[in-house]
Amino acid sequence: MAEQPRRSKPKETKRGPVKKKKRMTPRKWFFAFFFTIVFAIVCGIIGYLFITLNGERILTENADKLELGEASIIYDANGKEVTKLYDSSANREIAEYDEMPKLLLDAFVATEDQRFYEHSGIDFFSIGRAVVKDVIARSKVEGASTITQQLAKNIFLTADKTFFRKATEASIAVALENKYSKQEILTMYLNRITFGKGIYGIKGAADYYFDTDLKDLKLWQIATLAGMPKAPNRYNPINDPESSMTRRAVVLKLMYDQKLITQQEMEEAKAVVYEPPANIDQKKSDPYKAYVDYAIEEAIKVMPGMTEDELRIGGYRIYTSLNTTAQQAVEKEFADDGNFEKSPDDQKAQGAMIIMDHRDGTIQAMAGGRDYVRKGLNRVQVKRQPGSSFKPIVSYGPALETGDYYPWTVLNQDSQKCFGNYCPRDPHGAGPVTMQEAIKESRNLAAVWTLNQVGISNGIAFAKKLGIELAPEDRNLAIALGGLTQGVTPLQMAEAYSVFANGGKSVDPHTITKIETAANKKVYTYHAPASKQLMKPETAWYMTQMMQTVLESGGTGTGARIDRPVAGKTGTSQHGIPNFNSSANRDAWFVGYTPEWTAAVWMGYDKTDKQHVIKKSSSQAAAMFGKVMKQAMKNVPKSSFKQPEGIKQEVKEQAPVTNFNAVFLEDQAKVQLSWTAPENSKGVTYRVYRKDSEQSEFSVFVDVANPTVDDMTVFPGMKYQYYVVAYNSEEDKESKPSETITIDVPKTEVDIPEQPMEPDQPSDGELPGDGNNGGEVSPPPSTDPNQPVESESPGNGGTVSPGPGNNGNGSGNGNGNGTVGSDQGAGGPVESTDPGTGNGTVTGKGTTDKNEAGSAGGKA
């Protein structure tokens, strides 16, 4: 058998058998390449689908972000823009595509994204070019973001620069391109981007930097705006004019290269030097803060369900009654430190003021305080104690409304000082006074007395009709002087006084007249509620007449006078600080009105303590009223207070007496009263009223025709009070009373000496008469029989025999009216003023000495 040939074994190495390498055949190369291409295509499709679907998802989930928030605008009474209601990134006005000049659109495309109209959200050509330039420069020198990507980043993304953020940005950009047109994307972009200084959107930027509309922009202005988005704070012309001008030149060169402008146009636009608008400071100052804040609050109330943010960025046009002349006058005077008391530290003396037109209720101007900040404490709406400015509301107004009281009605006729346990202080005293005089001089006791007469319930009800509802704890007489549990606001006081000014008719204070959308669609129009007659026209008229005297000489509000009729009332409240003895006050007021406008002024400290009190009373508040209203009303036609039809003829007061004087003459034991007659005193007599210490009320003592009288019926140890009125019998009218004078009659010791007398034989042979028989006594011999001496010692009737003429001594007893013979001395006539009931003894010793006894009777 033949032997088989041996197969050779593979070579072995230390590492083991050696494997043969497989050769890559062309066929294998083909399949590898094919599957690589397929894998790449699949990955690309998956990536594209991921980008597209992710972008669509983000757009769907954040659809609300695509709604551009537009700043609402506040307008004044003349329809002029006052301010925009900016709110962070919502500080913008929306511009429609058709509002934007083509050159403006071209400038932004040329600067930010030259291939904008060619790509679909992502510009791969620009990305490649940027990568090449970055590699060559070995740093990032050129961006590749399209306008669409910038819009995506502006709306949806933060500023972080991660791969995932860039991928998301790209996906949103693609989704935006799929959903919106190029015009819509460019419009959204220009309304979204920031232009520095807190300005968002091309329309707001044109207005702020150039004070112009989009359609009126010039080439150099367009180029300036187009250059700002890259670095808004650096390239805005206010922060850095030189850098802005350099950047403008770059934009103009890009526009020239793309044949959008000529070289001449480019050079001319480069050369323009920027000058800020004259009103740039007003645009930055956020004017009239207190008024605008109040108007926003009111707008939210009249637009139910709307939040403040929705109102601010809803693009609304809010028309108000703001009178810029009046508002500027208010802010000017409130910025003057000289109009306020100087504080010992950093806590300023504060104030508030509101002005309204009571003819239609429109609020004209407002000051919420000194250095008021946006959304700060608006003191127009803070309750404080009104003091005497509350008297017309709760005391005198209700009294006039009853029809039983008039300006000439005498108040506090019994000079009452206490009302139960309540004893208010009054520097004028407790004498009777007319209502008009009580208001003019701000008398406290008269106001409390009047409220006590008309009833607390009626006073509270009257105040409620005027818009002031008092607390249950306020059912006391202290409210007559403004002592309230919670206090009242300047707005409430202005509303209440406006009813007096408006003939007793209701007034509805408001600032908003209408609200429209950006498309001029009205969403709210103010309609005044039906007017109500809250008081009689006569009540309002009399109150107006009386409160005009407050500004006259002798009144408490003279500082409020201006060049037109004004009625008003001052008010102060006590500081109320325990263990602090000071006449300083917590609050100072002046509330007043012209025939056209009503205003309330309050001054005080936010927190009152021993160091922070008002020392100048209400004079500063009245002065503030006068300073502001004189300027504020310079363009308001003057008118006068109109007397209502059918009102009773105004009753003229009888002129009072003056210079009333009363003095006790001790040597004659009488009170001598005198006064000066009023002018034109024809047909006038005088009534003297008297009250002694044992009487509770005054009564008529005597009616006299001449301006002097003696009271010879006063008694030792008694106290007497007197006042005088002039009485016109033809009109049955008394004048207001004079001041009240008190007389204290001193006590006296009475000495009745016992001196027996021998009766002398009368010269006519008759016996001496007996006092009980009422006989006459013949005169004694005298060296001067024509000088009789009358005794001040009273007797109770009868006739007294004369004493010896030579000695001048006489004595007598009697029960009838008797006379005492004269002595031989040098005495004169003496008339008795103290009556008596028993014995009367007169001793004449040449100088007419007299002794008095008794307590009632006639003449001795």
Buried (B, 14 or more C-beta within 10 A) or exposed (E): EEEEEEEEEEEEEEEEEEEEEEEEEEEEEEEEEEEEEEEEEEEEEEEEEEBBEBBBEBBEEEEEEBEBBBBBBBBBBEEEEBBBBBBEEBBBBBBEBEBBBEBBBBBBBBBBBBEBEEBEBBBEEBBEEBEEBBEEEEEEEEBBBBBBBBBBBBBBBEEEEEEEBBBBBBBBBBBBBEEBEBEEBBBBBBBBBBBBBBBBBBBBBBBBBBBEEBEEBBBBBBBBBBBBBBEBEEBBBBEBBEBBBEBBBBBBBBBBEBEBBEEEBBEBBBEBEBEBBEEBEEBEEEBBBBBBBBBBBBBBEBBEEBEBEBBBBBBBBBBBBBBBBBBBBBBBBBEEEEBBBEBEEEEBBBBBBBBBBBBBBBBBBBBBBBEBEEEEBBBBBBBBBBBBBBBBBBBBBBBBBEEEBBBBBBBBBEBBBEBEEEEBEBEBEBBBBBBBBBBBBBBBBBBBBBBBBBEBEBBBBBBEBBBBEBEEEBEBBBBBBBBBBEBBBBBBBBBBBBBBBBBBBBBBBBBBBBBBBBEEEEBBEBEEEEEEEBBBBBBBBBBBBBBBBBBEEEBBBBBBBBEBBBBBBBBBBBBEBEEEEEEBBBBBBBBBBBBBBBBBBBBBBEEBEEEBBBEBBBBBBBBBBBBBBBBBBEEBEEEEBEBEEEEEEEEEBBBBBBEBBBEBEEEBBBBBBBBEBBEEBEEBBBBBBBBBEEEEEBEEBBEBEEBEBBBBBBBBEBEBBBBBBBBBEEEEBBBBBBBBBEBEBEEEEEEBEEEEBEEBEBEEEEEBBBBEEBBEBBBBBBEEEEBBBBBBBBBBBBBBBBBBBEBBBBBBBBBBBBBBBBBBBBBEEBEBBBBBBBBBBBBBBEEBEBBBBBEEBBBB
